[in-house]
Amino acid sequence: MHALRLPTENGSEMYSRHVWWFGCAQWDHLQHLGITHILNMTNEVPNFHTDRLVYKHFELDDHHSVDIAQHFEEAEQWLEQVMTEPKSRVLG
Protein backbone atom coordinates (compact mmCIF):
# COMPACT_ATOMS: atom_id res chain seq x y z
CA MET A 1 0.00 0.00 0.00
CA HIS A 2 1.23 3.49 -0.86
CA ALA A 3 1.69 6.12 1.79
CA LEU A 4 -0.93 8.83 1.88
CA ARG A 5 0.53 12.06 0.54
CA LEU A 6 -1.67 15.08 1.04
CA PRO A 7 -1.32 18.54 -0.44
CA THR A 8 0.75 21.02 1.48
CA GLU A 9 0.71 24.79 1.40
CA ASN A 10 3.46 26.35 -0.71
CA GLY A 11 3.07 29.97 0.40
CA SER A 12 0.55 31.06 -2.22
CA GLU A 13 -3.07 30.35 -3.01
CA MET A 14 -2.01 27.54 -5.35
CA TYR A 15 -1.31 24.14 -3.86
CA SER A 16 0.73 21.64 -5.74
CA ARG A 17 1.48 18.06 -4.89
CA HIS A 18 1.14 14.62 -6.39
CA VAL A 19 -1.82 13.25 -4.49
CA TRP A 20 -2.99 9.67 -4.52
CA TRP A 21 -6.65 9.28 -5.42
CA PHE A 22 -7.50 8.47 -1.81
CA GLY A 23 -5.70 11.65 -0.77
CA CYS A 24 -8.14 13.72 -2.80
CA ALA A 25 -10.90 11.82 -1.11
CA GLN A 26 -9.87 13.23 2.29
CA TRP A 27 -12.38 16.05 2.47
CA ASP A 28 -11.34 17.12 5.98
CA HIS A 29 -7.79 17.89 4.85
CA LEU A 30 -8.87 19.68 1.68
CA GLN A 31 -11.37 21.72 3.68
CA HIS A 32 -8.72 22.59 6.27
CA LEU A 33 -6.50 23.96 3.49
CA GLY A 34 -9.44 25.87 2.03
CA ILE A 35 -9.26 24.09 -1.34
CA THR A 36 -12.09 25.29 -3.57
CA HIS A 37 -10.95 24.14 -7.02
CA ILE A 38 -9.00 21.19 -8.42
CA LEU A 39 -7.16 20.89 -11.72
CA ASN A 40 -7.24 17.19 -12.61
CA MET A 41 -5.17 16.24 -15.65
CA THR A 42 -5.52 12.48 -15.57
CA ASN A 43 -8.20 9.92 -16.25
CA GLU A 44 -6.74 7.71 -13.52
CA VAL A 45 -7.95 9.85 -10.61
CA PRO A 46 -11.70 10.45 -10.28
CA ASN A 47 -13.18 13.77 -9.26
CA PHE A 48 -14.17 13.61 -5.59
CA HIS A 49 -16.57 15.91 -3.72
CA THR A 50 -18.01 17.38 -6.91
CA ASP A 51 -20.82 18.85 -4.83
CA ARG A 52 -18.24 20.90 -2.86
CA LEU A 53 -15.35 21.51 -5.27
CA VAL A 54 -15.06 22.97 -8.76
CA TYR A 55 -13.04 20.89 -11.20
CA LYS A 56 -11.29 21.43 -14.49
CA HIS A 57 -10.72 17.91 -15.73
CA PHE A 58 -8.59 16.85 -18.67
CA GLU A 59 -9.02 13.10 -19.04
CA LEU A 60 -5.48 12.24 -20.11
CA ASP A 61 -3.61 8.97 -19.87
CA ASP A 62 -0.74 9.16 -17.39
CA HIS A 63 1.92 8.08 -19.85
CA HIS A 64 5.09 9.69 -21.17
CA SER A 65 3.79 9.56 -24.75
CA VAL A 66 0.78 11.80 -23.99
CA ASP A 67 1.24 15.42 -25.06
CA ILE A 68 -0.18 17.35 -22.13
CA ALA A 69 1.32 20.61 -23.41
CA GLN A 70 -1.59 21.01 -25.83
CA HIS A 71 -3.82 21.62 -22.78
CA PHE A 72 -1.59 24.13 -20.97
CA GLU A 73 -3.18 27.25 -22.46
CA GLU A 74 -6.70 26.15 -21.52
CA ALA A 75 -5.54 25.13 -18.04
CA GLU A 76 -3.73 28.44 -17.59
CA GLN A 77 -6.81 30.42 -18.62
CA TRP A 78 -8.93 28.45 -16.16
CA LEU A 79 -6.40 28.99 -13.37
CA GLU A 80 -6.17 32.72 -14.07
CA GLN A 81 -9.96 33.02 -13.93
CA VAL A 82 -10.19 30.98 -10.71
CA MET A 83 -7.49 33.01 -8.99
CA THR A 84 -9.50 36.20 -9.51
CA GLU A 85 -12.29 34.76 -7.36
CA PRO A 86 -12.13 35.81 -3.69
CA LYS A 87 -10.89 33.09 -1.33
CA SER A 88 -10.24 30.58 -4.12
CA ARG A 89 -7.55 27.98 -3.56
CA VAL A 90 -6.49 25.47 -6.17
CA LEU A 91 -5.01 22.00 -5.94
CA GLY A 92 -3.34 21.12 -9.21
Backbone hydrogen bonds, N-H to C=O, Kabsch-Sander energy under -0.5 kcal/mol:
donor,donor_aa,acceptor,acceptor_aa,energy
5,R,3,A,-0.5
6,L,4,L,-0.6
15,Y,13,E,-0.5
15,Y,90,V,-3.6
16,S,8,T,-0.6
19,V,17,R,-0.5
20,W,5,R,-0.6
23,G,20,W,-1.8
24,C,20,W,-1.5
25,A,21,W,-0.9
26,Q,23,G,-1.4
27,W,25,A,-1.8
29,H,26,Q,-0.5
30,L,26,Q,-1.9
31,Q,27,W,-3.1
32,H,28,D,-2.2
33,L,29,H,-1.9
34,G,30,L,-0.6
34,G,31,Q,-0.9
35,I,30,L,-2.4
36,T,89,R,-2.9
37,H,89,R,-2.2
38,I,54,V,-2.5
39,L,91,L,-2.6
40,N,38,I,-0.7
40,N,56,K,-2.6
41,M,39,L,-0.6
43,N,60,L,-2.5
48,F,46,P,-0.6
52,R,49,H,-2.2
53,L,49,H,-2.3
54,V,36,T,-2.1
56,K,38,I,-2.0
58,F,40,N,-2.9
58,F,56,K,-0.5
59,E,57,H,-0.6
60,L,58,F,-1.8
63,H,61,D,-1.7
66,V,63,H,-1.9
68,I,66,V,-1.3
70,Q,67,D,-0.7
71,H,68,I,-2.2
72,F,69,A,-1.4
75,A,71,H,-2.4
76,E,72,F,-3.1
77,Q,73,E,-2.4
78,W,74,E,-2.1
79,L,75,A,-2.7
80,E,76,E,-2.8
81,Q,77,Q,-2.1
82,V,78,W,-2.6
83,M,79,L,-2.6
84,T,80,E,-0.5
84,T,81,Q,-1.0
85,E,82,V,-1.7
88,S,85,E,-1.6
90,V,13,E,-1.7
91,L,37,H,-2.2
92,G,15,Y,-2.1
92,G,90,V,-0.5
